[in-house]
């Protein structure tokens, strides 16, 4: 008898899920090129540092919309987005993030600030929903989990009629986002890592 995989369950997450979301973002993004450049160290330490930072960001961003994909009761994919006018963290959140980054050491904290400033400088001025962070458990990539999240995200964009915007440091992700209506509007090298900036026009 063929063993069936548990169904995928897509749902909105709330603040009680912050710990699980941060953990997934940490382990799922530990191999991102910009994270390697910023955090340094081995994969385990990068995952731990990013998880720690994401806990601060998620708990300090009440306007953030978080969608998750679960399988067998485990969170395996997540996509967060903030509504128009909320792209850049408030000063209080920035200070909390900086305080947490300083625990990683001065080099990592300085590189984190360079990265964040570079991304902020590319942010588009028109009203938009800013997508990110997005992550799928690495051993489950390529199985349609990211597509579920993107279909939900773009459906939301179309329902409110605003532009979408995102950044990525993963070259293979550029083609993926293009399939959902995003187009590259800029590219920059940050800390030696190519980064792409993409916009989806309002529908």
N, C-alpha and C positions, 0 to 999 in steps of 0.2 A: 504493500500500500504506500502511495506517495505521500510524503510528509509535506503538509501545507505550511507556508510561512504565515505568521499572524498578519491580520489586516493592518494597513496603514490608516492611522486616524489623524486627521488634520483638524486643529482647533485653535482658538484664541487662548493665549496664556495670560495669567495675571501676576501680580507681584509675589504671590506665594510660590511661584515657579522660578524666581530669580536665581536661586542656587543651582538648579538643574540647567537652566539656560546658560549661566556663566560657565559652568563646567563643560558643557558641550562646545561653547565658543572657544574655550581654552584648548581643549584637545583637538577640536576640528580644524583650528587655524594655526596650529603650532608649526606647520610646514610652510605657511605663507612667506614668500620672499621678504616682504617688508618686516615681518615679525622676526625673522632670522636676523635681519640687519639691525633692528631696534633692540631686541631683548638679548641677543647673543645666547651663549650657553647651549646646553643640549635640549633635545625636544621636550623632555619632562619639565625642565625649568622654565622653558618658554610657555608651555601650557599652563603651568602654575601661575606665572606672572600675568599672563593675559586673563586668565580666569579671575584673578584678584582684581584687576583693573575693571573688568566687565561687571563684577559685582557692584562696584561703586557707581559705574555709569547707569546700569539698569535700575538700581535702587534710587537714583537721583533724577530719573527721567519719567515723571508721571504721565507725560503726554505720549510716550512711546507705545506704539502698537506692536505686539509680539505674537506671531503665529508660529505654531510648532507642529511637527509631525511625530507621532508616537507609534511604536510597534511593540506589541506585547507589554505595554505599560512603561516602556523606556522611551525617553526623548531622543530622537535620532536626527532631527533637522529643525532648524529655527531660522526665522527671518524677522528682523526688527525694522521698524520704520517710524519716522517722526513726521508730523503734519507740517503744513506750511507755517513758516515763522518760528520753528523750533529746532532748526538744524544745528545751530551752535549752542553748546551747553551754557547754562547760566554761570555767572562768575563763581557762585558758591560751589557749583559742581566742578568747575575747572580747578578750583583750589583743592577740593577733595581728591580729584584725579592726580594733581601734581604731588600732593602729600603722599599718596599711595605709590606713585612712580618713584619718588625719592628713596623709597625702601628698596628699590631694585639696584641702587647705586647711582652715582652722578652721571656716568656715561650713558646708561640706559635711559635715565630721566631726560638728559639733554637731547638724545636722539628721538625720544618720544615726542618732545616738544617740537622739534624740527619737522617731524612727520605730520603732526596735527596741524601745525601752522601752514604747511604746504597744501594739505587737503582743504583747509578752510579758505585759503586764497583762491581756490578753484570753484568754490561754491557758486552756483548761478543765482542771479538776483531775482528772477521771476518766482512767483509763488510755486512751490513744488513739494512733493512728498519725497523725503530723503531716505532711501533704502540702505540698510546696513546697521549692524553687522548681520551677515548671512553665513550659515555654516551647516554642513551635513557631516555626520560621522564618517571619517575617512574610509573605513572599510565598506561603506555603503554607497559611496559615490557612484554615479552612473546608473542608478536604479530608479530614477524618476522622482526622487524625493524633492530635489531642488525644483523640478518642474511643477510639482504640486504647490509648493510655496509661491513660485512666481505667478502661476495662474491665479492664485488667490490675491496676490499683491496687485497684479495688473487689473484684475476685475474691480478691486477697490479704487484704483486710480481712475478707471473709466466711469465708475459710479459717481465720483465727485468732480470729474472733469478738470483735473489739474495735471501738470507735468510731473514726471518722475526723474529722479537724479540719483546717481550712485558712483562710487569709486571702486576700483579693483586693482590689485597688484598681481593678479594671476592671469597670464596671457590666455590660457584656455577658457577663462570665464568670459572673455570679451565676446566670443562667438555665441556662448550660451545666452548672455543677456540680449544680444542682438535678435535672437529668436523671439523675444518678447517685446520687441518694438523699440529697444534702446539703440542709440547710435553714439559712436565716439565723438566727443566734441573737444577733447583735449588730451594731451599726453605729457607727462613730466617725469624726469628721473629724480627720485628722492632717495638720498643715502645710497646711491648707486643702483637703485631698483626702479625699473620702469613701472609707471602707474598710469592707468587709463581712467578718464572721466566721461561718463555716459549720461545722456539725457533721452527721455521718452516724451514725445510731444503729447499734449492733452488731446483726448478723444471726445 
